Structure formats: C-alpha cells, structure tokens
C-alpha cells in the first residue's frame, strides 16, 4: 500500500493588529449623532450623551471663574476638546492648556497632546457607570498621562464634594496627593496655572 503525499500549504503568520490601533481606527471612523461623544478609556470606546442641566450649569460656572482667574496668563480654559495620550482619547468637561492649542497638537491634528495639559476637570454625572468612570477609570488614565492636576466636582459624594488630585505617578497609575473638600468649603488648586483657584459655594450651589 502506498501512502499518498498531501501538499501542505504553509501558514502565513499575519500579524494581529494591536488593540489600541484597532480602537483608534474605529474611533476615528465613528459618526455620532449630535449630543453624543466618544472616548477611548482603558481599552474600550465609550459613548456618552451630553450632560443634564445641572451638569451644564456647573461646567459653565467653573469656566467663567477659571477664565477670570487666568486673565492675562499664558494659559486658557478649554471645553469639549479631545486630549490624546498615545492611542487614548479623552474629552474632559474642561481642561487648561496654552492660549494657543497649536502649541500642543496631537500627531493627527484632532485635538491636543496630554503632555501640554496642565489641569483637567470632570463634573460627575448621575449613574453608577458615569460615577465609576470619573472617579476610577479616568483617574487612572489621567495619572498614566502625567496630567498634573485632576479636579472632580462630585454631586454624588455624600452631600457633594470636590476632589483635587495632584502629583501624578504614571507607573502606579495614581495621584500621590489627594484633597477632598465637602461642598460649602473652598477647594483650592495648589499648583500650576490655576494655582490659588478656589471652587466654593458660588460654583457648587444648587
């Protein structure tokens, strides 16, 4: 009996695309309806709607106050802009960067690079997923990127509190300094272009 020889087709090792690159290309291709935004957070694309009225009110109070605090400085407060760190994309409620964002472009001119961002602000929205995103996952992301100051304005921390996080440790994915201030008491930014800026009752009141 003679054994038949079978021709073996060699297997070509096609490289598997990097997950970050896959998410990046998917994010760029998204066409969202008005009122929605998409971010790349810890290995996932997250789509969220714009905030409710209370969210809008807090952001605009903060922005007006920060504008006044930064008047005459070489930094400005920005809203609804993309911040990139590698293939990650975040859209904080507010951030502080140079007066001219062209000084810190990302590689594809879609926003700004995290390396030039001095401070980010997130106003927490209702819902466990939203709360966890701002308190936990974005906290890790901003620390990994080395953003010097992260401010969380949180209606859902007991009766409301402002958390000021500084001294990021990218390797530990955490901020080394943390100051939690209940609503009704001034929470003061300790460093950077917004040094001395106080978030108090005028901003957090209902």
DAPE-V132163 format. One record per residue. N is the residue number from 0. SS is DSSP state (2 for helix, 1 for strand, 0 for the rest). OMEGA is omega as a letter, one per 40 degrees, with the letter a starting at -180 (NA if undefined). Layout:
n = [N/N]
ss = [SS/SS]
omega = [OMEGA/OMEGA]
This chain:
n = [0/1/2/3/4/5/6/7/8/9/10/11/12/13/14/15/16/17/18/19/20/21/22/23/24/25/26/27/28/29/30/31/32/33/34/35/36/37/38/39/40/41/42/43/44/45/46/47/48/49/50/51/52/53/54/55/56/57/58/59/60/61/62/63/64/65/66/67/68/69/70/71/72/73/74/75/76/77/78/79/80/81/82/83/84/85/86/87/88/89/90/91/92/93/94/95/96/97/98/99/100/101/102/103/104/105/106/107/108/109/110/111/112/113/114/115/116/117/118/119/120/121/122/123/124/125/126/127/128/129/130/131/132/133/134/135/136/137/138/139/140/141/142/143/144/145/146/147/148/149/150/151/152/153/154/155/156/157/158/159/160/161/162/163/164/165/166/167/168/169/170/171/172/173/174/175/176/177/178/179/180/181/182/183/184/185/186/187/188/189/190/191/192/193/194/195/196/197/198/199/200/201/202/203/204/205]
ss = [0/0/0/0/0/0/0/0/0/0/0/0/0/0/0/0/0/0/2/2/2/2/2/2/2/2/2/2/2/0/0/0/0/0/0/1/1/1/1/1/1/0/0/1/1/1/1/1/1/0/0/0/2/2/2/2/2/2/2/2/2/2/2/2/2/2/2/2/2/0/0/0/0/0/1/1/1/1/0/0/0/0/1/1/1/0/0/1/1/1/0/0/0/1/1/1/1/1/0/0/2/2/2/2/1/0/0/0/0/0/0/1/1/2/2/2/0/0/1/1/1/1/1/0/0/0/0/2/2/2/2/2/2/2/2/2/2/2/2/2/2/2/2/2/0/0/0/0/1/1/1/1/1/1/0/0/0/0/0/0/1/1/1/1/1/1/1/1/1/0/0/0/0/1/1/1/1/1/1/1/1/1/0/0/0/0/1/1/0/0/0/0/0/0/0/0/0/1/1/0/2/2/2/2/0/0]
omega = [a/i/i/i/i/i/a/i/a/i/i/a/i/a/i/a/i/a/i/i/i/i/a/a/i/i/a/a/a/i/a/i/i/i/i/i/a/i/i/a/i/i/i/i/a/i/i/i/i/a/i/a/a/i/i/a/a/a/a/i/i/a/i/a/i/i/a/a/a/a/a/i/i/i/i/i/a/a/i/i/a/i/a/i/a/i/i/i/i/i/a/i/i/i/i/i/i/i/i/a/i/i/a/a/i/a/i/i/i/a/a/i/a/a/a/a/a/a/i/i/i/i/a/i/i/i/a/a/i/a/a/i/a/a/a/a/i/i/i/a/a/i/i/a/i/i/a/a/i/i/i/i/a/i/a/i/a/i/a/i/i/i/i/a/i/i/a/i/a/a/i/i/a/i/a/a/a/i/i/a/i/i/a/i/a/i/a/i/a/a/i/a/a/a/i/i/a/i/a/a/i/a/a/a/i/NA]
